[in-house]
Amino acid sequence: MSNEIVIDIETQNIFAPGGQGRTGDLKVSIACIYDYKTGQFSSFKENELNKLWPILESAERIIGYNSRYFDLPVLNNYYGGDLSKLPQLDMLEEVKKSLGFRLKLDDLAKATLGISKSANGLQAVEWFKTGEFDKIEKYCLQDVKVTRELYEYGVKNRQLFFQELATGKQRPFPINFAPPVKSATDAGHNINLTLPF
């Protein structure tokens, strides 16, 4: 965890009603991170994203929840390279690998840590429309905190919990958040190759 980044974003808009839409149509209101290297939380408004790129580029791994299919593709709308090429852990992918189905971050946090998210993405879009930026930032930072705590629990215990719908019981399941083992040819090769030349 020495140089990993936990990330979450909120958007100014949502997908069209009734459809999945495209991440290319979404605009960032804020991106929030926890930086293990500094031990600090930070937030970046849409017009400050250029300050985020060097942090992500130098990270050993970017950690998020549904980040491979949402957070990073939306951020790619602003980035000159391809963030998907950076080392990353999408915790939702690992949950699906283990269980065979997806779970909401909030459901995992409640079952595993006994904590809940403070709002949802739809509420954050409404706050953006009404100019309540402080509420968006507080919510996004809290999501990063929940994601980080769930990640750390999974690393330490190699399991998470979810609540079974039928019985209401908390059920553990195995999880592997360990980084992939680097080959000898990868060792010491920490150069950013995402920006076009």
BELRAQUI-V765366 format. One record per backbone hydrogen bond with DSSP energy under -1.0 kcal/mol. NH is the residue of the N-H (numbers start at 1). CO is the residue of the C=O. E is the energy in kcal/mol with one decimal. If there is no record, write none. Layout:
# BELRAQUI-V765366
{{NH/CO/E} {NH/CO/E}}
This chain:
# BELRAQUI-V765366
{{5/61/-2.4} {6/34/-2.5} {7/63/-2.8} {8/32/-2.0} {10/30/-2.5} {12/27/-3.2} {19/16/-2.0} {25/22/-1.9} {26/23/-1.5} {29/10/-2.7} {30/10/-1.4} {31/44/-2.1} {32/8/-3.0} {33/42/-2.6} {34/6/-2.0} {35/40/-2.6} {36/4/-2.4} {39/35/-2.6} {42/33/-2.2} {44/31/-2.6} {48/45/-2.3} {49/46/-1.1} {51/48/-2.0} {52/49/-1.4} {53/49/-1.3} {56/52/-2.2} {57/53/-2.8} {58/54/-1.5} {60/3/-3.3} {62/87/-2.1} {63/5/-3.7} {64/89/-2.2} {72/67/-2.4} {74/70/-2.4} {75/71/-2.4} {76/72/-2.0} {77/74/-1.3} {78/75/-2.1} {85/82/-1.7} {86/83/-1.6} {89/62/-3.0} {91/64/-2.7} {94/90/-1.3} {95/91/-2.2} {96/92/-2.5} {97/93/-2.3} {98/94/-1.9} {99/95/-2.8} {100/96/-2.6} {108/104/-2.0} {109/105/-2.6} {110/106/-2.3} {111/107/-2.1} {112/108/-2.9} {113/109/-2.1} {114/109/-1.2} {115/109/-1.4} {124/120/-1.8} {125/121/-1.7} {126/122/-1.8} {127/123/-2.3} {128/124/-1.8} {129/125/-1.9} {130/126/-1.7} {131/128/-1.1} {132/127/-2.7} {133/131/-1.5} {136/132/-1.4} {137/133/-2.6} {138/134/-2.2} {139/135/-2.3} {140/136/-2.8} {141/137/-2.6} {142/138/-1.8} {143/139/-2.0} {144/140/-2.0} {145/141/-2.1} {146/142/-2.4} {147/143/-2.6} {148/144/-2.8} {149/145/-2.5} {150/146/-2.3} {151/147/-2.5} {152/148/-2.8} {153/149/-2.1} {154/150/-2.4} {155/151/-2.6} {156/152/-2.4} {157/153/-2.9} {158/154/-2.0} {160/173/-2.1} {162/171/-2.0} {164/169/-2.9} {168/164/-2.2} {171/162/-3.5} {173/160/-2.4} {175/158/-1.6} {186/183/-1.0} {187/183/-1.1} {189/186/-2.3} {190/188/-1.0}}
